[in-house]
């Protein structure tokens, strides 16, 4: 049973709950306002990405399908998970009951793992596209994208639903993280499950991402060296492909900077089992999780010309903005033609 008030011996969050309720006016206003801004940025930004994807047929490639899936995940995070957090920051306690707590805790973990696995799929997509184009053409069809996303969703649901179905654990509101977290009845189960979950859903995806992007950038460097020393028309990498890869790498970097501290905090909590970190550390945790859902639309707008043009079309300043985007596009196309006569998207 998920409760919001147990004895001090049973509940490790009583001190954190007291600190949350006793915040001064400046802390209350700052925390709530900043979090609402992050929430709105994540929601509106990712909805805008989805709308641009729908309106622009040029974005229907397999790579952009993964970006669309990632945006959908972030929309769900911003629409269903984040409002409950700023609701707690607003009133100073969890008032939504045990059922909503279970939904909230499951959804946060589920969407986080789906996002990480999807980013790993994007890294593998870039690896095949840049390093092994024959493999890219063979396996990266739209059907494969659908199957791989379905596999990610199913695996995340299985691993997170297992402790609930078996009765090993339950979700409980954490007053420091302002989020419902998965608790276990036995410390040994907690450590074993957390270790396996971390290996499958965190370590393996990050290993895939690291390997793939290392190979990709070695290939890009080799491409540039070959181009500087030859006039061959058989160079296979276009400027567009390199720019897409840079955009996706920036997305991976942003995700890593947000989630690496979160994983460290979660691992520390799981190992110590006493939830004794300062509230400000836990607050950094919840803010970083939310920022990770808000930064991707910004990255796309800064680094990707297709999304940049889409943003311009959605707002009133489209005239001058579209002209700048068109000029950038023509310049990049001319560079692409000069660098490679054998480019393809």
Secondary structure, DSSP 4 states (H G I P E B T S, - for coil): ---S---TTT-TTHHHHHHHHT--HHHHHHHHHHHHHHHHHHHHHHHHHHHHHHH-GGG-SHHHHHHHHHHHHHHHIIIIIHHHHHHHHHHSS--SHHHHHHHHHHHHHHHHHHHHHHHHHHHHHHHHHHT-HHHHHHH--HHHHHHHHHHHHHHHHHHHHHHHHHTSEEEEEETTTTEEEEEESSHHHHHHHHHHHHIIIIIHHHHHHHHHHHHHHHHHHHHHHHHHH---S-----HHHHHHHHHHHHHHHHHHHHHHHHHHHHHHHHHH-S--S-HHHHHHHHHHHHHHHHHHHHHHHHH-HHHHHHHHHHSTTHHHHHHHHHHHHHHHHHHHHHH-SS---
